[in-house]
Amino acid sequence: MMKSLILGRSTKLALAATGLLTPFLVFAQARLDVIEFSSQVLKDNPLHDPVVRRLAVFVPDQYTNHAALPVVYYLPGYGNSAESFIQDADRWRAFTQKLADEIIPVLLVVVDGRNRWGGSQYLNSSAQGNYADYVCDEIVSRVESRYGITTNRPVRIVAGHSSGGFGALRLGMSRPDLFDGVIALSPDSDFPLTHLPLVKMPGVTNASPPQIRSYMAPHMTVPFPTNGDLAYALGLSAAYAAVGPAQPGQFQWLYDKRGRFQQKVWQLWLDNDLLAIVRRNPNAFHASQSVYLDGAAQDEFSANVGARKIYDVLRGRAAPCVFCEPPGRHTDHLQERLMRGLAWVCHRPLPEIK
C-alpha cells in the first residue's frame, strides 16, 4: 500500500507548478494541544472565578521535541479566551501553519484571562486576582517545560489585541527579563480619549452605590448587569481601582452617592493608562526588547490614536519600536496583523495587510 507523503507549503506549491500533485499527498498541518491545569496563583481569588482553566497551544508541523521555536503568548481581547480559539480551532491551526511556512514556525499559546466581569486586563489586583503572575509565573514555565524548550530559551513574545494588547504592553514592561518581543494590536490606551466617554454613559452614571456594592459581593447574588457599558466599567474598576489587600474583591467606584464624578478614582485609572506610563517612565522597555504597535485606521474605539501616541514616545528610545496603521476597524484582519507583527519582531520580510 502506498503511504501518504506529508509536504510543507513550499513543496506543495513547487509540485503544483510541475503538475506532480496527486491525491496521495497530504499537506503539513498544525495541531491543537489543549492543556488544562489548576492554577495555584488564582487559588482563592476574591471573585471565586475558576481555578482550573485551559490553554490552547497551536503547534506547527515543523515542531520536534528538540526544536527551540519562538513561543508566542497571545492574550485575547476583553470577553474572549482560549476557549474561543479552541472552538475556532481549524482557522487557527491553518493560521499557525501558514505562519510557519511563510514567515517563521512558532508555538502559539492562547491564554484564558477572564474573570467575573469578562476580562482581567492581565493585571494583578486585590479586587480580582493575580492574572499577571498567572501568565508569567505559571503559564510560561508549564508550557516551556512541556515542550522541552526551557533550557534553550527561544525568543519569547507576548502579544494581544485590544485589552490583550494592553496586557501585552504591561507584561512586557514589567517583565523585560521574560519577554523579548511585544506585539500590541489596538491596545487600550489614552484613557481620556477612549475610556472617559465610556464611564460617562448613562448605564454607568445611573448605577447606584448599593448596586455597585452588591456586584462586588464575594458571591454575587444579584443578576449580572445587562448593560454592557456598566459590566465593562466594573471590570476595568476591578483592574485599576482596587481598594487594597485588606479588602479583597473591593474596588473604588467612579461616582459617589450623589452621582458626582470622583476625580481621585479616575486618577487611579489614569495611573494605569499605557500612554501615561510610557511618558513618565523613560525605561519602560529594555533595549533588548522589540515593540510592535498597531491600530486600525478606522478603529471605532480610537485605539489607533493611542497606539500612535505611544509609538511617538517610544521611537526615540533604546528599544526598537514600530507602528502600523492597517485598513479596517478594531477587530478586522487580526490574523494578518498578528502575522505582520511576528514578521517584524522576528526580522522577517513584512507581509502586506490588504
C-alpha positions as CSV (number, residue, x, y, z in Angstrom):
1,M,0.0,0.0,0.0
2,M,1.3,3.5,-0.9
3,K,1.9,5.7,2.2
4,S,0.8,9.3,2.3
5,L,3.5,11.8,1.9
6,I,3.4,14.9,4.2
7,L,4.5,18.1,2.5
8,G,5.1,21.6,3.6
9,R,3.6,24.6,1.8
10,S,6.6,25.5,-0.3
11,T,7.0,21.9,-1.6
12,K,3.3,21.8,-2.3
13,L,3.5,24.9,-4.4
14,A,6.5,23.7,-6.3
15,L,4.8,20.3,-7.1
16,A,1.7,22.1,-8.1
17,A,3.6,24.1,-10.6
18,T,5.0,20.9,-12.2
19,G,1.7,19.1,-12.2
20,L,3.0,16.4,-9.9
21,L,0.4,16.7,-7.1
22,T,-1.5,13.5,-6.6
23,P,-4.4,12.5,-4.3
24,F,-1.8,10.7,-2.2
25,L,-0.1,13.9,-1.0
26,V,-1.1,15.2,2.5
27,F,-0.2,18.7,3.3
28,A,1.5,19.7,6.6
29,Q,-0.9,20.8,9.3
30,A,-0.5,22.4,12.7
31,R,-2.2,20.7,15.6
32,L,-4.0,22.0,18.6
33,D,-3.0,20.8,22.1
34,V,-5.3,21.7,24.9
35,I,-3.6,22.0,28.3
36,E,-5.8,22.1,31.4
37,F,-4.4,22.7,34.9
38,S,-5.3,24.1,38.2
39,S,-3.7,27.4,39.0
40,Q,-2.1,28.0,42.3
41,V,-1.9,31.7,41.7
42,L,-5.6,32.0,41.1
43,K,-6.5,29.8,44.0
44,D,-8.8,31.7,46.5
45,N,-9.1,34.6,44.1
46,P,-11.6,37.1,45.6
47,L,-14.2,36.7,42.8
48,H,-14.3,32.9,43.1
49,D,-13.5,32.6,39.4
50,P,-12.5,29.2,38.1
51,V,-9.1,28.0,39.1
52,V,-9.0,25.2,36.5
53,R,-8.5,26.7,33.1
54,R,-7.4,25.6,29.6
55,L,-4.7,26.8,27.3
56,A,-4.8,26.5,23.6
57,V,-1.4,25.6,22.1
58,F,-1.2,25.6,18.3
59,V,1.9,23.6,17.2
60,P,3.2,23.8,13.6
61,D,4.2,20.7,11.7
62,Q,7.9,21.9,11.9
63,Y,8.0,21.4,15.7
64,T,10.0,18.5,17.1
65,N,10.8,17.7,20.7
66,H,14.3,19.3,20.2
67,A,13.2,22.4,18.3
68,A,13.8,25.7,20.1
69,L,11.0,27.5,18.4
70,P,9.9,31.0,19.4
71,V,6.9,31.0,21.7
72,V,4.1,33.5,21.3
73,Y,1.8,34.0,24.4
74,Y,-1.3,35.5,22.9
75,L,-3.7,37.5,25.2
76,P,-7.2,37.7,23.6
77,G,-9.4,40.9,23.9
78,Y,-12.0,41.5,26.6
79,G,-14.5,38.7,26.9
80,N,-12.5,36.3,24.8
81,S,-10.2,33.5,25.9
82,A,-8.5,30.3,24.8
83,E,-12.0,28.7,24.7
84,S,-12.9,30.9,21.7
85,F,-9.8,29.7,19.9
86,I,-10.5,26.1,20.7
87,Q,-13.9,26.4,19.2
88,D,-12.4,28.0,16.1
89,A,-9.5,25.6,16.0
90,D,-9.4,24.9,12.3
91,R,-9.0,28.5,11.4
92,W,-6.1,29.0,14.0
93,R,-4.4,25.7,13.0
94,A,-4.4,26.9,9.4
95,F,-3.0,30.3,10.5
96,T,-0.3,28.7,12.6
97,Q,0.9,26.5,9.7
98,K,0.7,29.4,7.2
99,L,2.8,31.5,9.6
100,A,5.3,28.6,9.9
101,D,5.5,28.0,6.2
102,E,5.7,31.7,5.1
103,I,7.2,33.6,8.0
104,I,8.6,31.6,10.9
105,P,7.5,28.5,12.9
106,V,6.3,29.4,16.4
107,L,4.3,27.8,19.2
108,L,1.1,29.9,19.6
109,V,-0.2,29.8,23.1
110,V,-3.6,31.4,23.8
111,V,-4.4,32.3,27.4
112,D,-7.7,32.4,29.4
113,G,-7.6,35.6,31.5
114,R,-11.3,36.0,32.1
115,N,-12.9,37.0,35.4
116,R,-16.4,37.6,36.7
117,W,-16.7,40.8,34.5
118,G,-15.3,39.3,31.3
119,G,-11.6,40.3,31.4
120,S,-8.8,41.0,33.9
121,Q,-6.6,43.2,31.8
122,Y,-4.0,40.6,32.7
123,L,-3.1,42.6,35.8
124,N,-2.5,41.7,39.4
125,S,-5.2,43.3,41.6
126,S,-6.6,42.6,45.0
127,A,-10.1,43.2,43.5
128,Q,-9.8,40.3,41.0
129,G,-6.7,38.1,41.5
130,N,-3.2,38.0,40.2
131,Y,-3.5,37.4,36.5
132,A,-0.1,38.9,35.6
133,D,1.5,36.3,37.8
134,Y,-0.7,33.6,36.3
135,V,0.6,34.3,32.8
136,C,4.3,35.0,33.7
137,D,4.9,32.6,36.5
138,E,2.7,29.6,35.8
139,I,1.8,29.5,32.1
140,V,5.2,30.3,30.7
141,S,7.0,27.6,32.8
142,R,4.3,25.0,32.3
143,V,4.3,25.4,28.5
144,E,8.0,25.5,28.0
145,S,8.7,22.6,30.3
146,R,6.1,20.5,28.4
147,Y,7.6,21.3,25.0
148,G,11.2,20.8,26.0
149,I,12.4,24.3,25.2
150,T,13.1,25.8,28.6
151,T,16.9,25.3,28.5
152,N,17.3,26.7,25.0
153,R,15.5,29.9,25.9
154,P,14.0,30.7,22.5
155,V,12.6,34.1,21.5
156,R,9.6,34.7,23.8
157,I,6.9,37.1,22.6
158,V,3.8,38.4,24.4
159,A,1.1,39.5,22.0
160,G,-2.5,40.6,22.3
161,H,-5.4,42.5,20.9
162,S,-7.4,45.4,22.5
163,S,-7.4,44.6,26.2
164,G,-4.9,41.8,25.4
165,G,-2.8,44.4,23.6
166,F,-2.9,46.4,26.8
167,G,-1.9,43.3,28.8
168,A,1.0,42.5,26.4
169,L,2.5,46.0,26.8
170,R,2.1,45.9,30.6
171,L,3.6,42.5,30.9
172,G,6.4,43.3,28.5
173,M,7.2,46.4,30.6
174,S,7.1,44.7,33.9
175,R,9.0,41.5,32.8
176,P,11.7,42.5,30.3
177,D,13.6,39.5,31.6
178,L,10.9,37.2,30.3
179,F,9.7,38.7,27.0
180,D,12.0,39.6,24.2
181,G,9.2,41.0,22.0
182,V,5.8,42.7,22.4
183,I,3.1,42.9,19.8
184,A,0.2,45.1,20.8
185,L,-2.7,45.2,18.3
186,S,-5.2,48.1,19.0
187,P,-4.2,48.3,22.7
188,D,-6.3,50.1,25.3
189,S,-4.6,53.4,26.0
190,D,-5.1,57.2,26.0
191,F,-8.0,56.8,28.6
192,P,-9.2,60.4,28.4
193,L,-10.0,59.7,24.7
194,T,-11.1,56.1,24.9
195,H,-12.4,55.3,28.4
196,L,-13.8,58.6,29.7
197,P,-16.7,58.5,27.2
198,L,-17.5,55.0,28.4
199,V,-17.7,56.0,32.1
200,K,-19.9,58.9,31.2
201,M,-22.5,56.7,29.6
202,P,-26.0,56.6,31.3
203,G,-25.7,52.9,32.1
204,V,-22.6,53.7,34.2
205,T,-23.6,57.0,35.7
206,N,-27.0,55.8,36.8
207,A,-25.7,52.8,38.8
208,S,-26.3,53.5,42.5
209,P,-23.7,52.8,45.2
210,P,-25.9,50.0,46.7
211,Q,-25.9,48.4,43.2
212,I,-22.2,48.6,42.9
213,R,-21.7,47.1,46.4
214,S,-24.0,44.2,45.6
215,Y,-22.0,43.5,42.4
216,M,-18.7,43.4,44.5
217,A,-20.1,40.8,46.9
218,P,-17.9,37.7,47.1
219,H,-20.7,35.5,45.9
220,M,-22.7,37.9,43.7
221,T,-26.4,37.1,44.3
222,V,-27.9,39.9,42.2
223,P,-28.2,39.3,38.4
224,F,-25.2,40.1,36.3
225,P,-25.6,43.6,34.8
226,T,-27.3,43.5,31.5
227,N,-25.9,46.9,30.5
228,G,-22.6,46.2,28.6
229,D,-21.1,49.6,29.5
230,L,-21.7,49.0,33.2
231,A,-20.2,45.5,33.1
232,Y,-17.1,46.7,31.3
233,A,-16.7,49.6,33.7
234,L,-17.0,47.2,36.6
235,G,-14.3,45.0,35.2
236,L,-11.9,47.9,34.5
237,S,-12.5,49.2,38.0
238,A,-11.5,45.9,39.4
239,A,-8.3,46.0,37.4
240,Y,-7.4,49.7,38.0
241,A,-9.0,50.9,41.3
242,A,-8.7,48.1,43.9
243,V,-9.2,49.2,47.5
244,G,-6.3,47.1,48.6
245,P,-5.3,43.6,50.1
246,A,-7.2,44.3,53.3
247,Q,-10.5,44.4,51.4
248,P,-10.2,41.7,48.7
249,G,-12.6,41.9,45.8
250,Q,-13.4,45.6,46.6
251,F,-12.7,48.5,44.2
252,Q,-13.4,52.2,44.3
253,W,-16.3,53.4,42.1
254,L,-16.1,56.5,39.9
255,Y,-19.3,58.1,41.3
256,D,-20.2,59.0,44.9
257,K,-23.7,58.6,46.4
258,R,-24.8,61.9,44.9
259,G,-23.7,60.8,41.5
260,R,-20.7,63.1,41.4
261,F,-17.6,62.1,39.4
262,Q,-14.7,61.1,41.6
263,Q,-11.6,62.6,40.1
264,K,-9.3,60.8,42.6
265,V,-10.7,57.5,41.5
266,W,-10.3,58.5,37.9
267,Q,-6.7,59.2,38.6
268,L,-6.3,55.6,39.6
269,W,-7.4,54.7,36.1
270,L,-5.1,57.2,34.6
271,D,-2.2,55.8,36.6
272,N,-2.7,52.6,34.6
273,D,-3.0,54.3,31.2
274,L,-0.2,52.9,28.9
275,L,0.3,56.3,27.3
276,A,0.8,58.0,30.7
277,I,3.1,55.1,31.9
278,V,5.5,55.4,28.9
279,R,5.5,59.2,29.2
280,R,6.6,59.1,32.8
281,N,8.9,56.2,32.6
282,P,11.9,56.6,30.3
283,N,12.9,53.0,30.9
284,A,9.5,51.5,30.1
285,F,11.1,48.9,27.8
286,H,14.6,47.3,27.8
287,A,16.9,47.9,24.8
288,S,16.9,44.2,24.1
289,Q,13.1,44.2,23.6
290,S,11.3,44.8,20.3
291,V,7.9,46.6,20.5
292,Y,5.3,46.4,17.6
293,L,2.3,48.6,17.8
294,D,-0.7,48.8,15.5
295,G,-4.1,50.4,15.3
296,A,-6.7,50.0,12.6
297,A,-7.2,53.2,10.5
298,Q,-11.0,53.1,11.1
299,D,-10.9,51.9,14.7
300,E,-14.3,52.8,16.2
301,F,-12.7,53.0,19.7
302,S,-9.8,55.3,18.6
303,A,-7.2,52.7,19.7
304,N,-5.1,53.7,16.7
305,V,-4.7,57.2,18.1
306,G,-3.4,55.9,21.5
307,A,-1.1,53.4,19.8
308,R,0.4,56.1,17.6
309,K,1.0,58.4,20.6
310,I,2.8,55.6,22.4
311,Y,4.9,55.0,19.4
312,D,5.7,58.7,19.2
313,V,7.0,58.5,22.8
314,L,9.0,55.3,22.4
315,R,10.6,55.8,19.0
316,G,13.4,57.9,20.3
317,R,14.3,55.5,23.0
318,A,16.6,52.4,23.2
319,A,14.0,49.7,22.4
320,P,13.3,49.1,18.7
321,C,9.7,50.2,18.0
322,V,7.4,50.4,15.0
323,F,3.8,51.5,14.4
324,C,1.5,50.1,11.7
325,E,-2.0,51.5,10.8
326,P,-3.7,48.8,8.7
327,P,-7.0,49.4,7.0
328,G,-10.3,48.4,8.7
329,R,-11.9,48.6,12.1
330,H,-11.0,47.4,15.6
331,T,-11.2,43.7,15.0
332,D,-10.6,43.5,11.3
333,H,-7.7,41.5,9.8
334,L,-6.5,40.2,13.2
335,Q,-4.6,37.2,11.8
336,E,-2.9,39.3,9.1
337,R,-2.0,41.9,11.7
338,L,-0.6,39.4,14.1
339,M,1.4,37.7,11.3
340,R,2.9,41.1,10.3
341,G,3.8,41.9,13.9
342,L,5.6,38.5,14.3
343,A,7.4,39.0,11.0
344,W,8.8,42.3,12.3
345,V,9.8,41.1,15.7
346,C,11.5,38.0,14.2
347,H,13.2,40.1,11.5
348,R,11.4,38.6,8.5
349,P,10.0,40.3,5.4
350,L,6.8,42.1,6.2
351,P,3.6,40.8,4.6
352,E,1.1,43.3,3.3
353,I,-2.3,43.8,5.0
354,K,-5.0,44.3,2.4
